[in-house]
């Protein structure tokens, strides 16, 4: 199979995923040992594909909720702040981090003396 035919076949296999992602507000997710975790909005993936990048067949992608991923990241950030503060306390350091909510609901760590 020529490279051009293979590329067209991959792009065609992705179209149903693009339609579902758009309809349900999902993003493309890929994980491999070489690439790690890759999250792409449908728009970003289309841009990458137009550059001949991330040209992976549909079975290499999952559709996932980016909002659920953000909640996971927030939980990880909270755990990291808690671990930092625990270590600071054990070392007798006065420095502590505090996770605060921003107006859009995002969380950020800041130092609380």
N, C-alpha and C positions, 0 to 999 in steps of 0.2 A: 504494500500500500504506500503510495507516495505521501510525502510529508504534508502536502497541501490537502489531500483527501483526508488524511488522518486528522488534521487540524479542523477541517470543516465538520467531520464526524463528532469530534469532541465538543465543538461549539453547539452543534445541534443537540447533543445529549444534555447540555446545560440549560437549554431554553426552558424546559418544564420547571427546573429549579428556580430560574429567574422569575418565572410567573408566580410560583408559590411564594417565594421570598417577598416579592412586591405586595402580593395580596395579604400576607400575614405579618408583615413587618419583621421578617427574619433576615439574618445575615449568613454568609457562607463561612463555615468553619472547616479547617483542615489541620490535622496533626500528623507529624511524622518525626522520626529521629533526626532527619537532616534539616527540616524546616522549623521544627518546634510547633507551637500553636500559631495558626494564622487565622485572623478574623477579618473578613472583608464585607463591607456593605455591597449590595448588588451593583451600585454605581462604581465603586472602586474596583471591583472585580472586572467589570466590563472595560474599564480604563486599562487595567493590567493586561487583559486579554487582547485589547487593541494594539498593545505594544509587544505582543507575542510572549508575555510573561504569565506565570501561574496557569499555564495551559494544561490543566489536569482534568481527566475525565470525571464525569458526574459521580462515579463511585468513590472518588477521593474526597468528595465534599459532603458535609452534613449541613442542614439548615438548623440554626439555633437562634434563640432569642438573645439579642444583645443586652436587653434590660436585665434578664436573669444573670447574664455574665457580669454586668455591673454590680449586681447585688453580691455575687460571689467575691468580686474584687473588694467591695466594701467590707465584707466579713474578714477577708484576709488582711486588709489594712487595720481593722480594729484589733485583730489578733497580734499583728506586728507591733502596734502601739502598746498593747498590754504587755507583750514580751519585753519591749524596750524599757517600759516603766518598771517592770519587775527586776530587770537586770540593774537599772540605775539605783533602785532601792537597795538591792543586795550589795552593790558597790559603795553605798553611802553617798551617792551623788545627789545633788539637789535638783538637777535637771530632770524634767518630766515632759512627756509629750501629751497633748490633749487632742482628741479627734473632735472637730466641730463640724456642724452642718452648715453648708453654704445655702444661699437663697434658692438655688435650683434643686436642693436635696442632695447635692454631692457632699462627700465628706472630705476633710483634709486634716492633716496632722500639723499641729503647731506646737512650739515649745511653750510650756507653762512653767514658769520658775516658782 
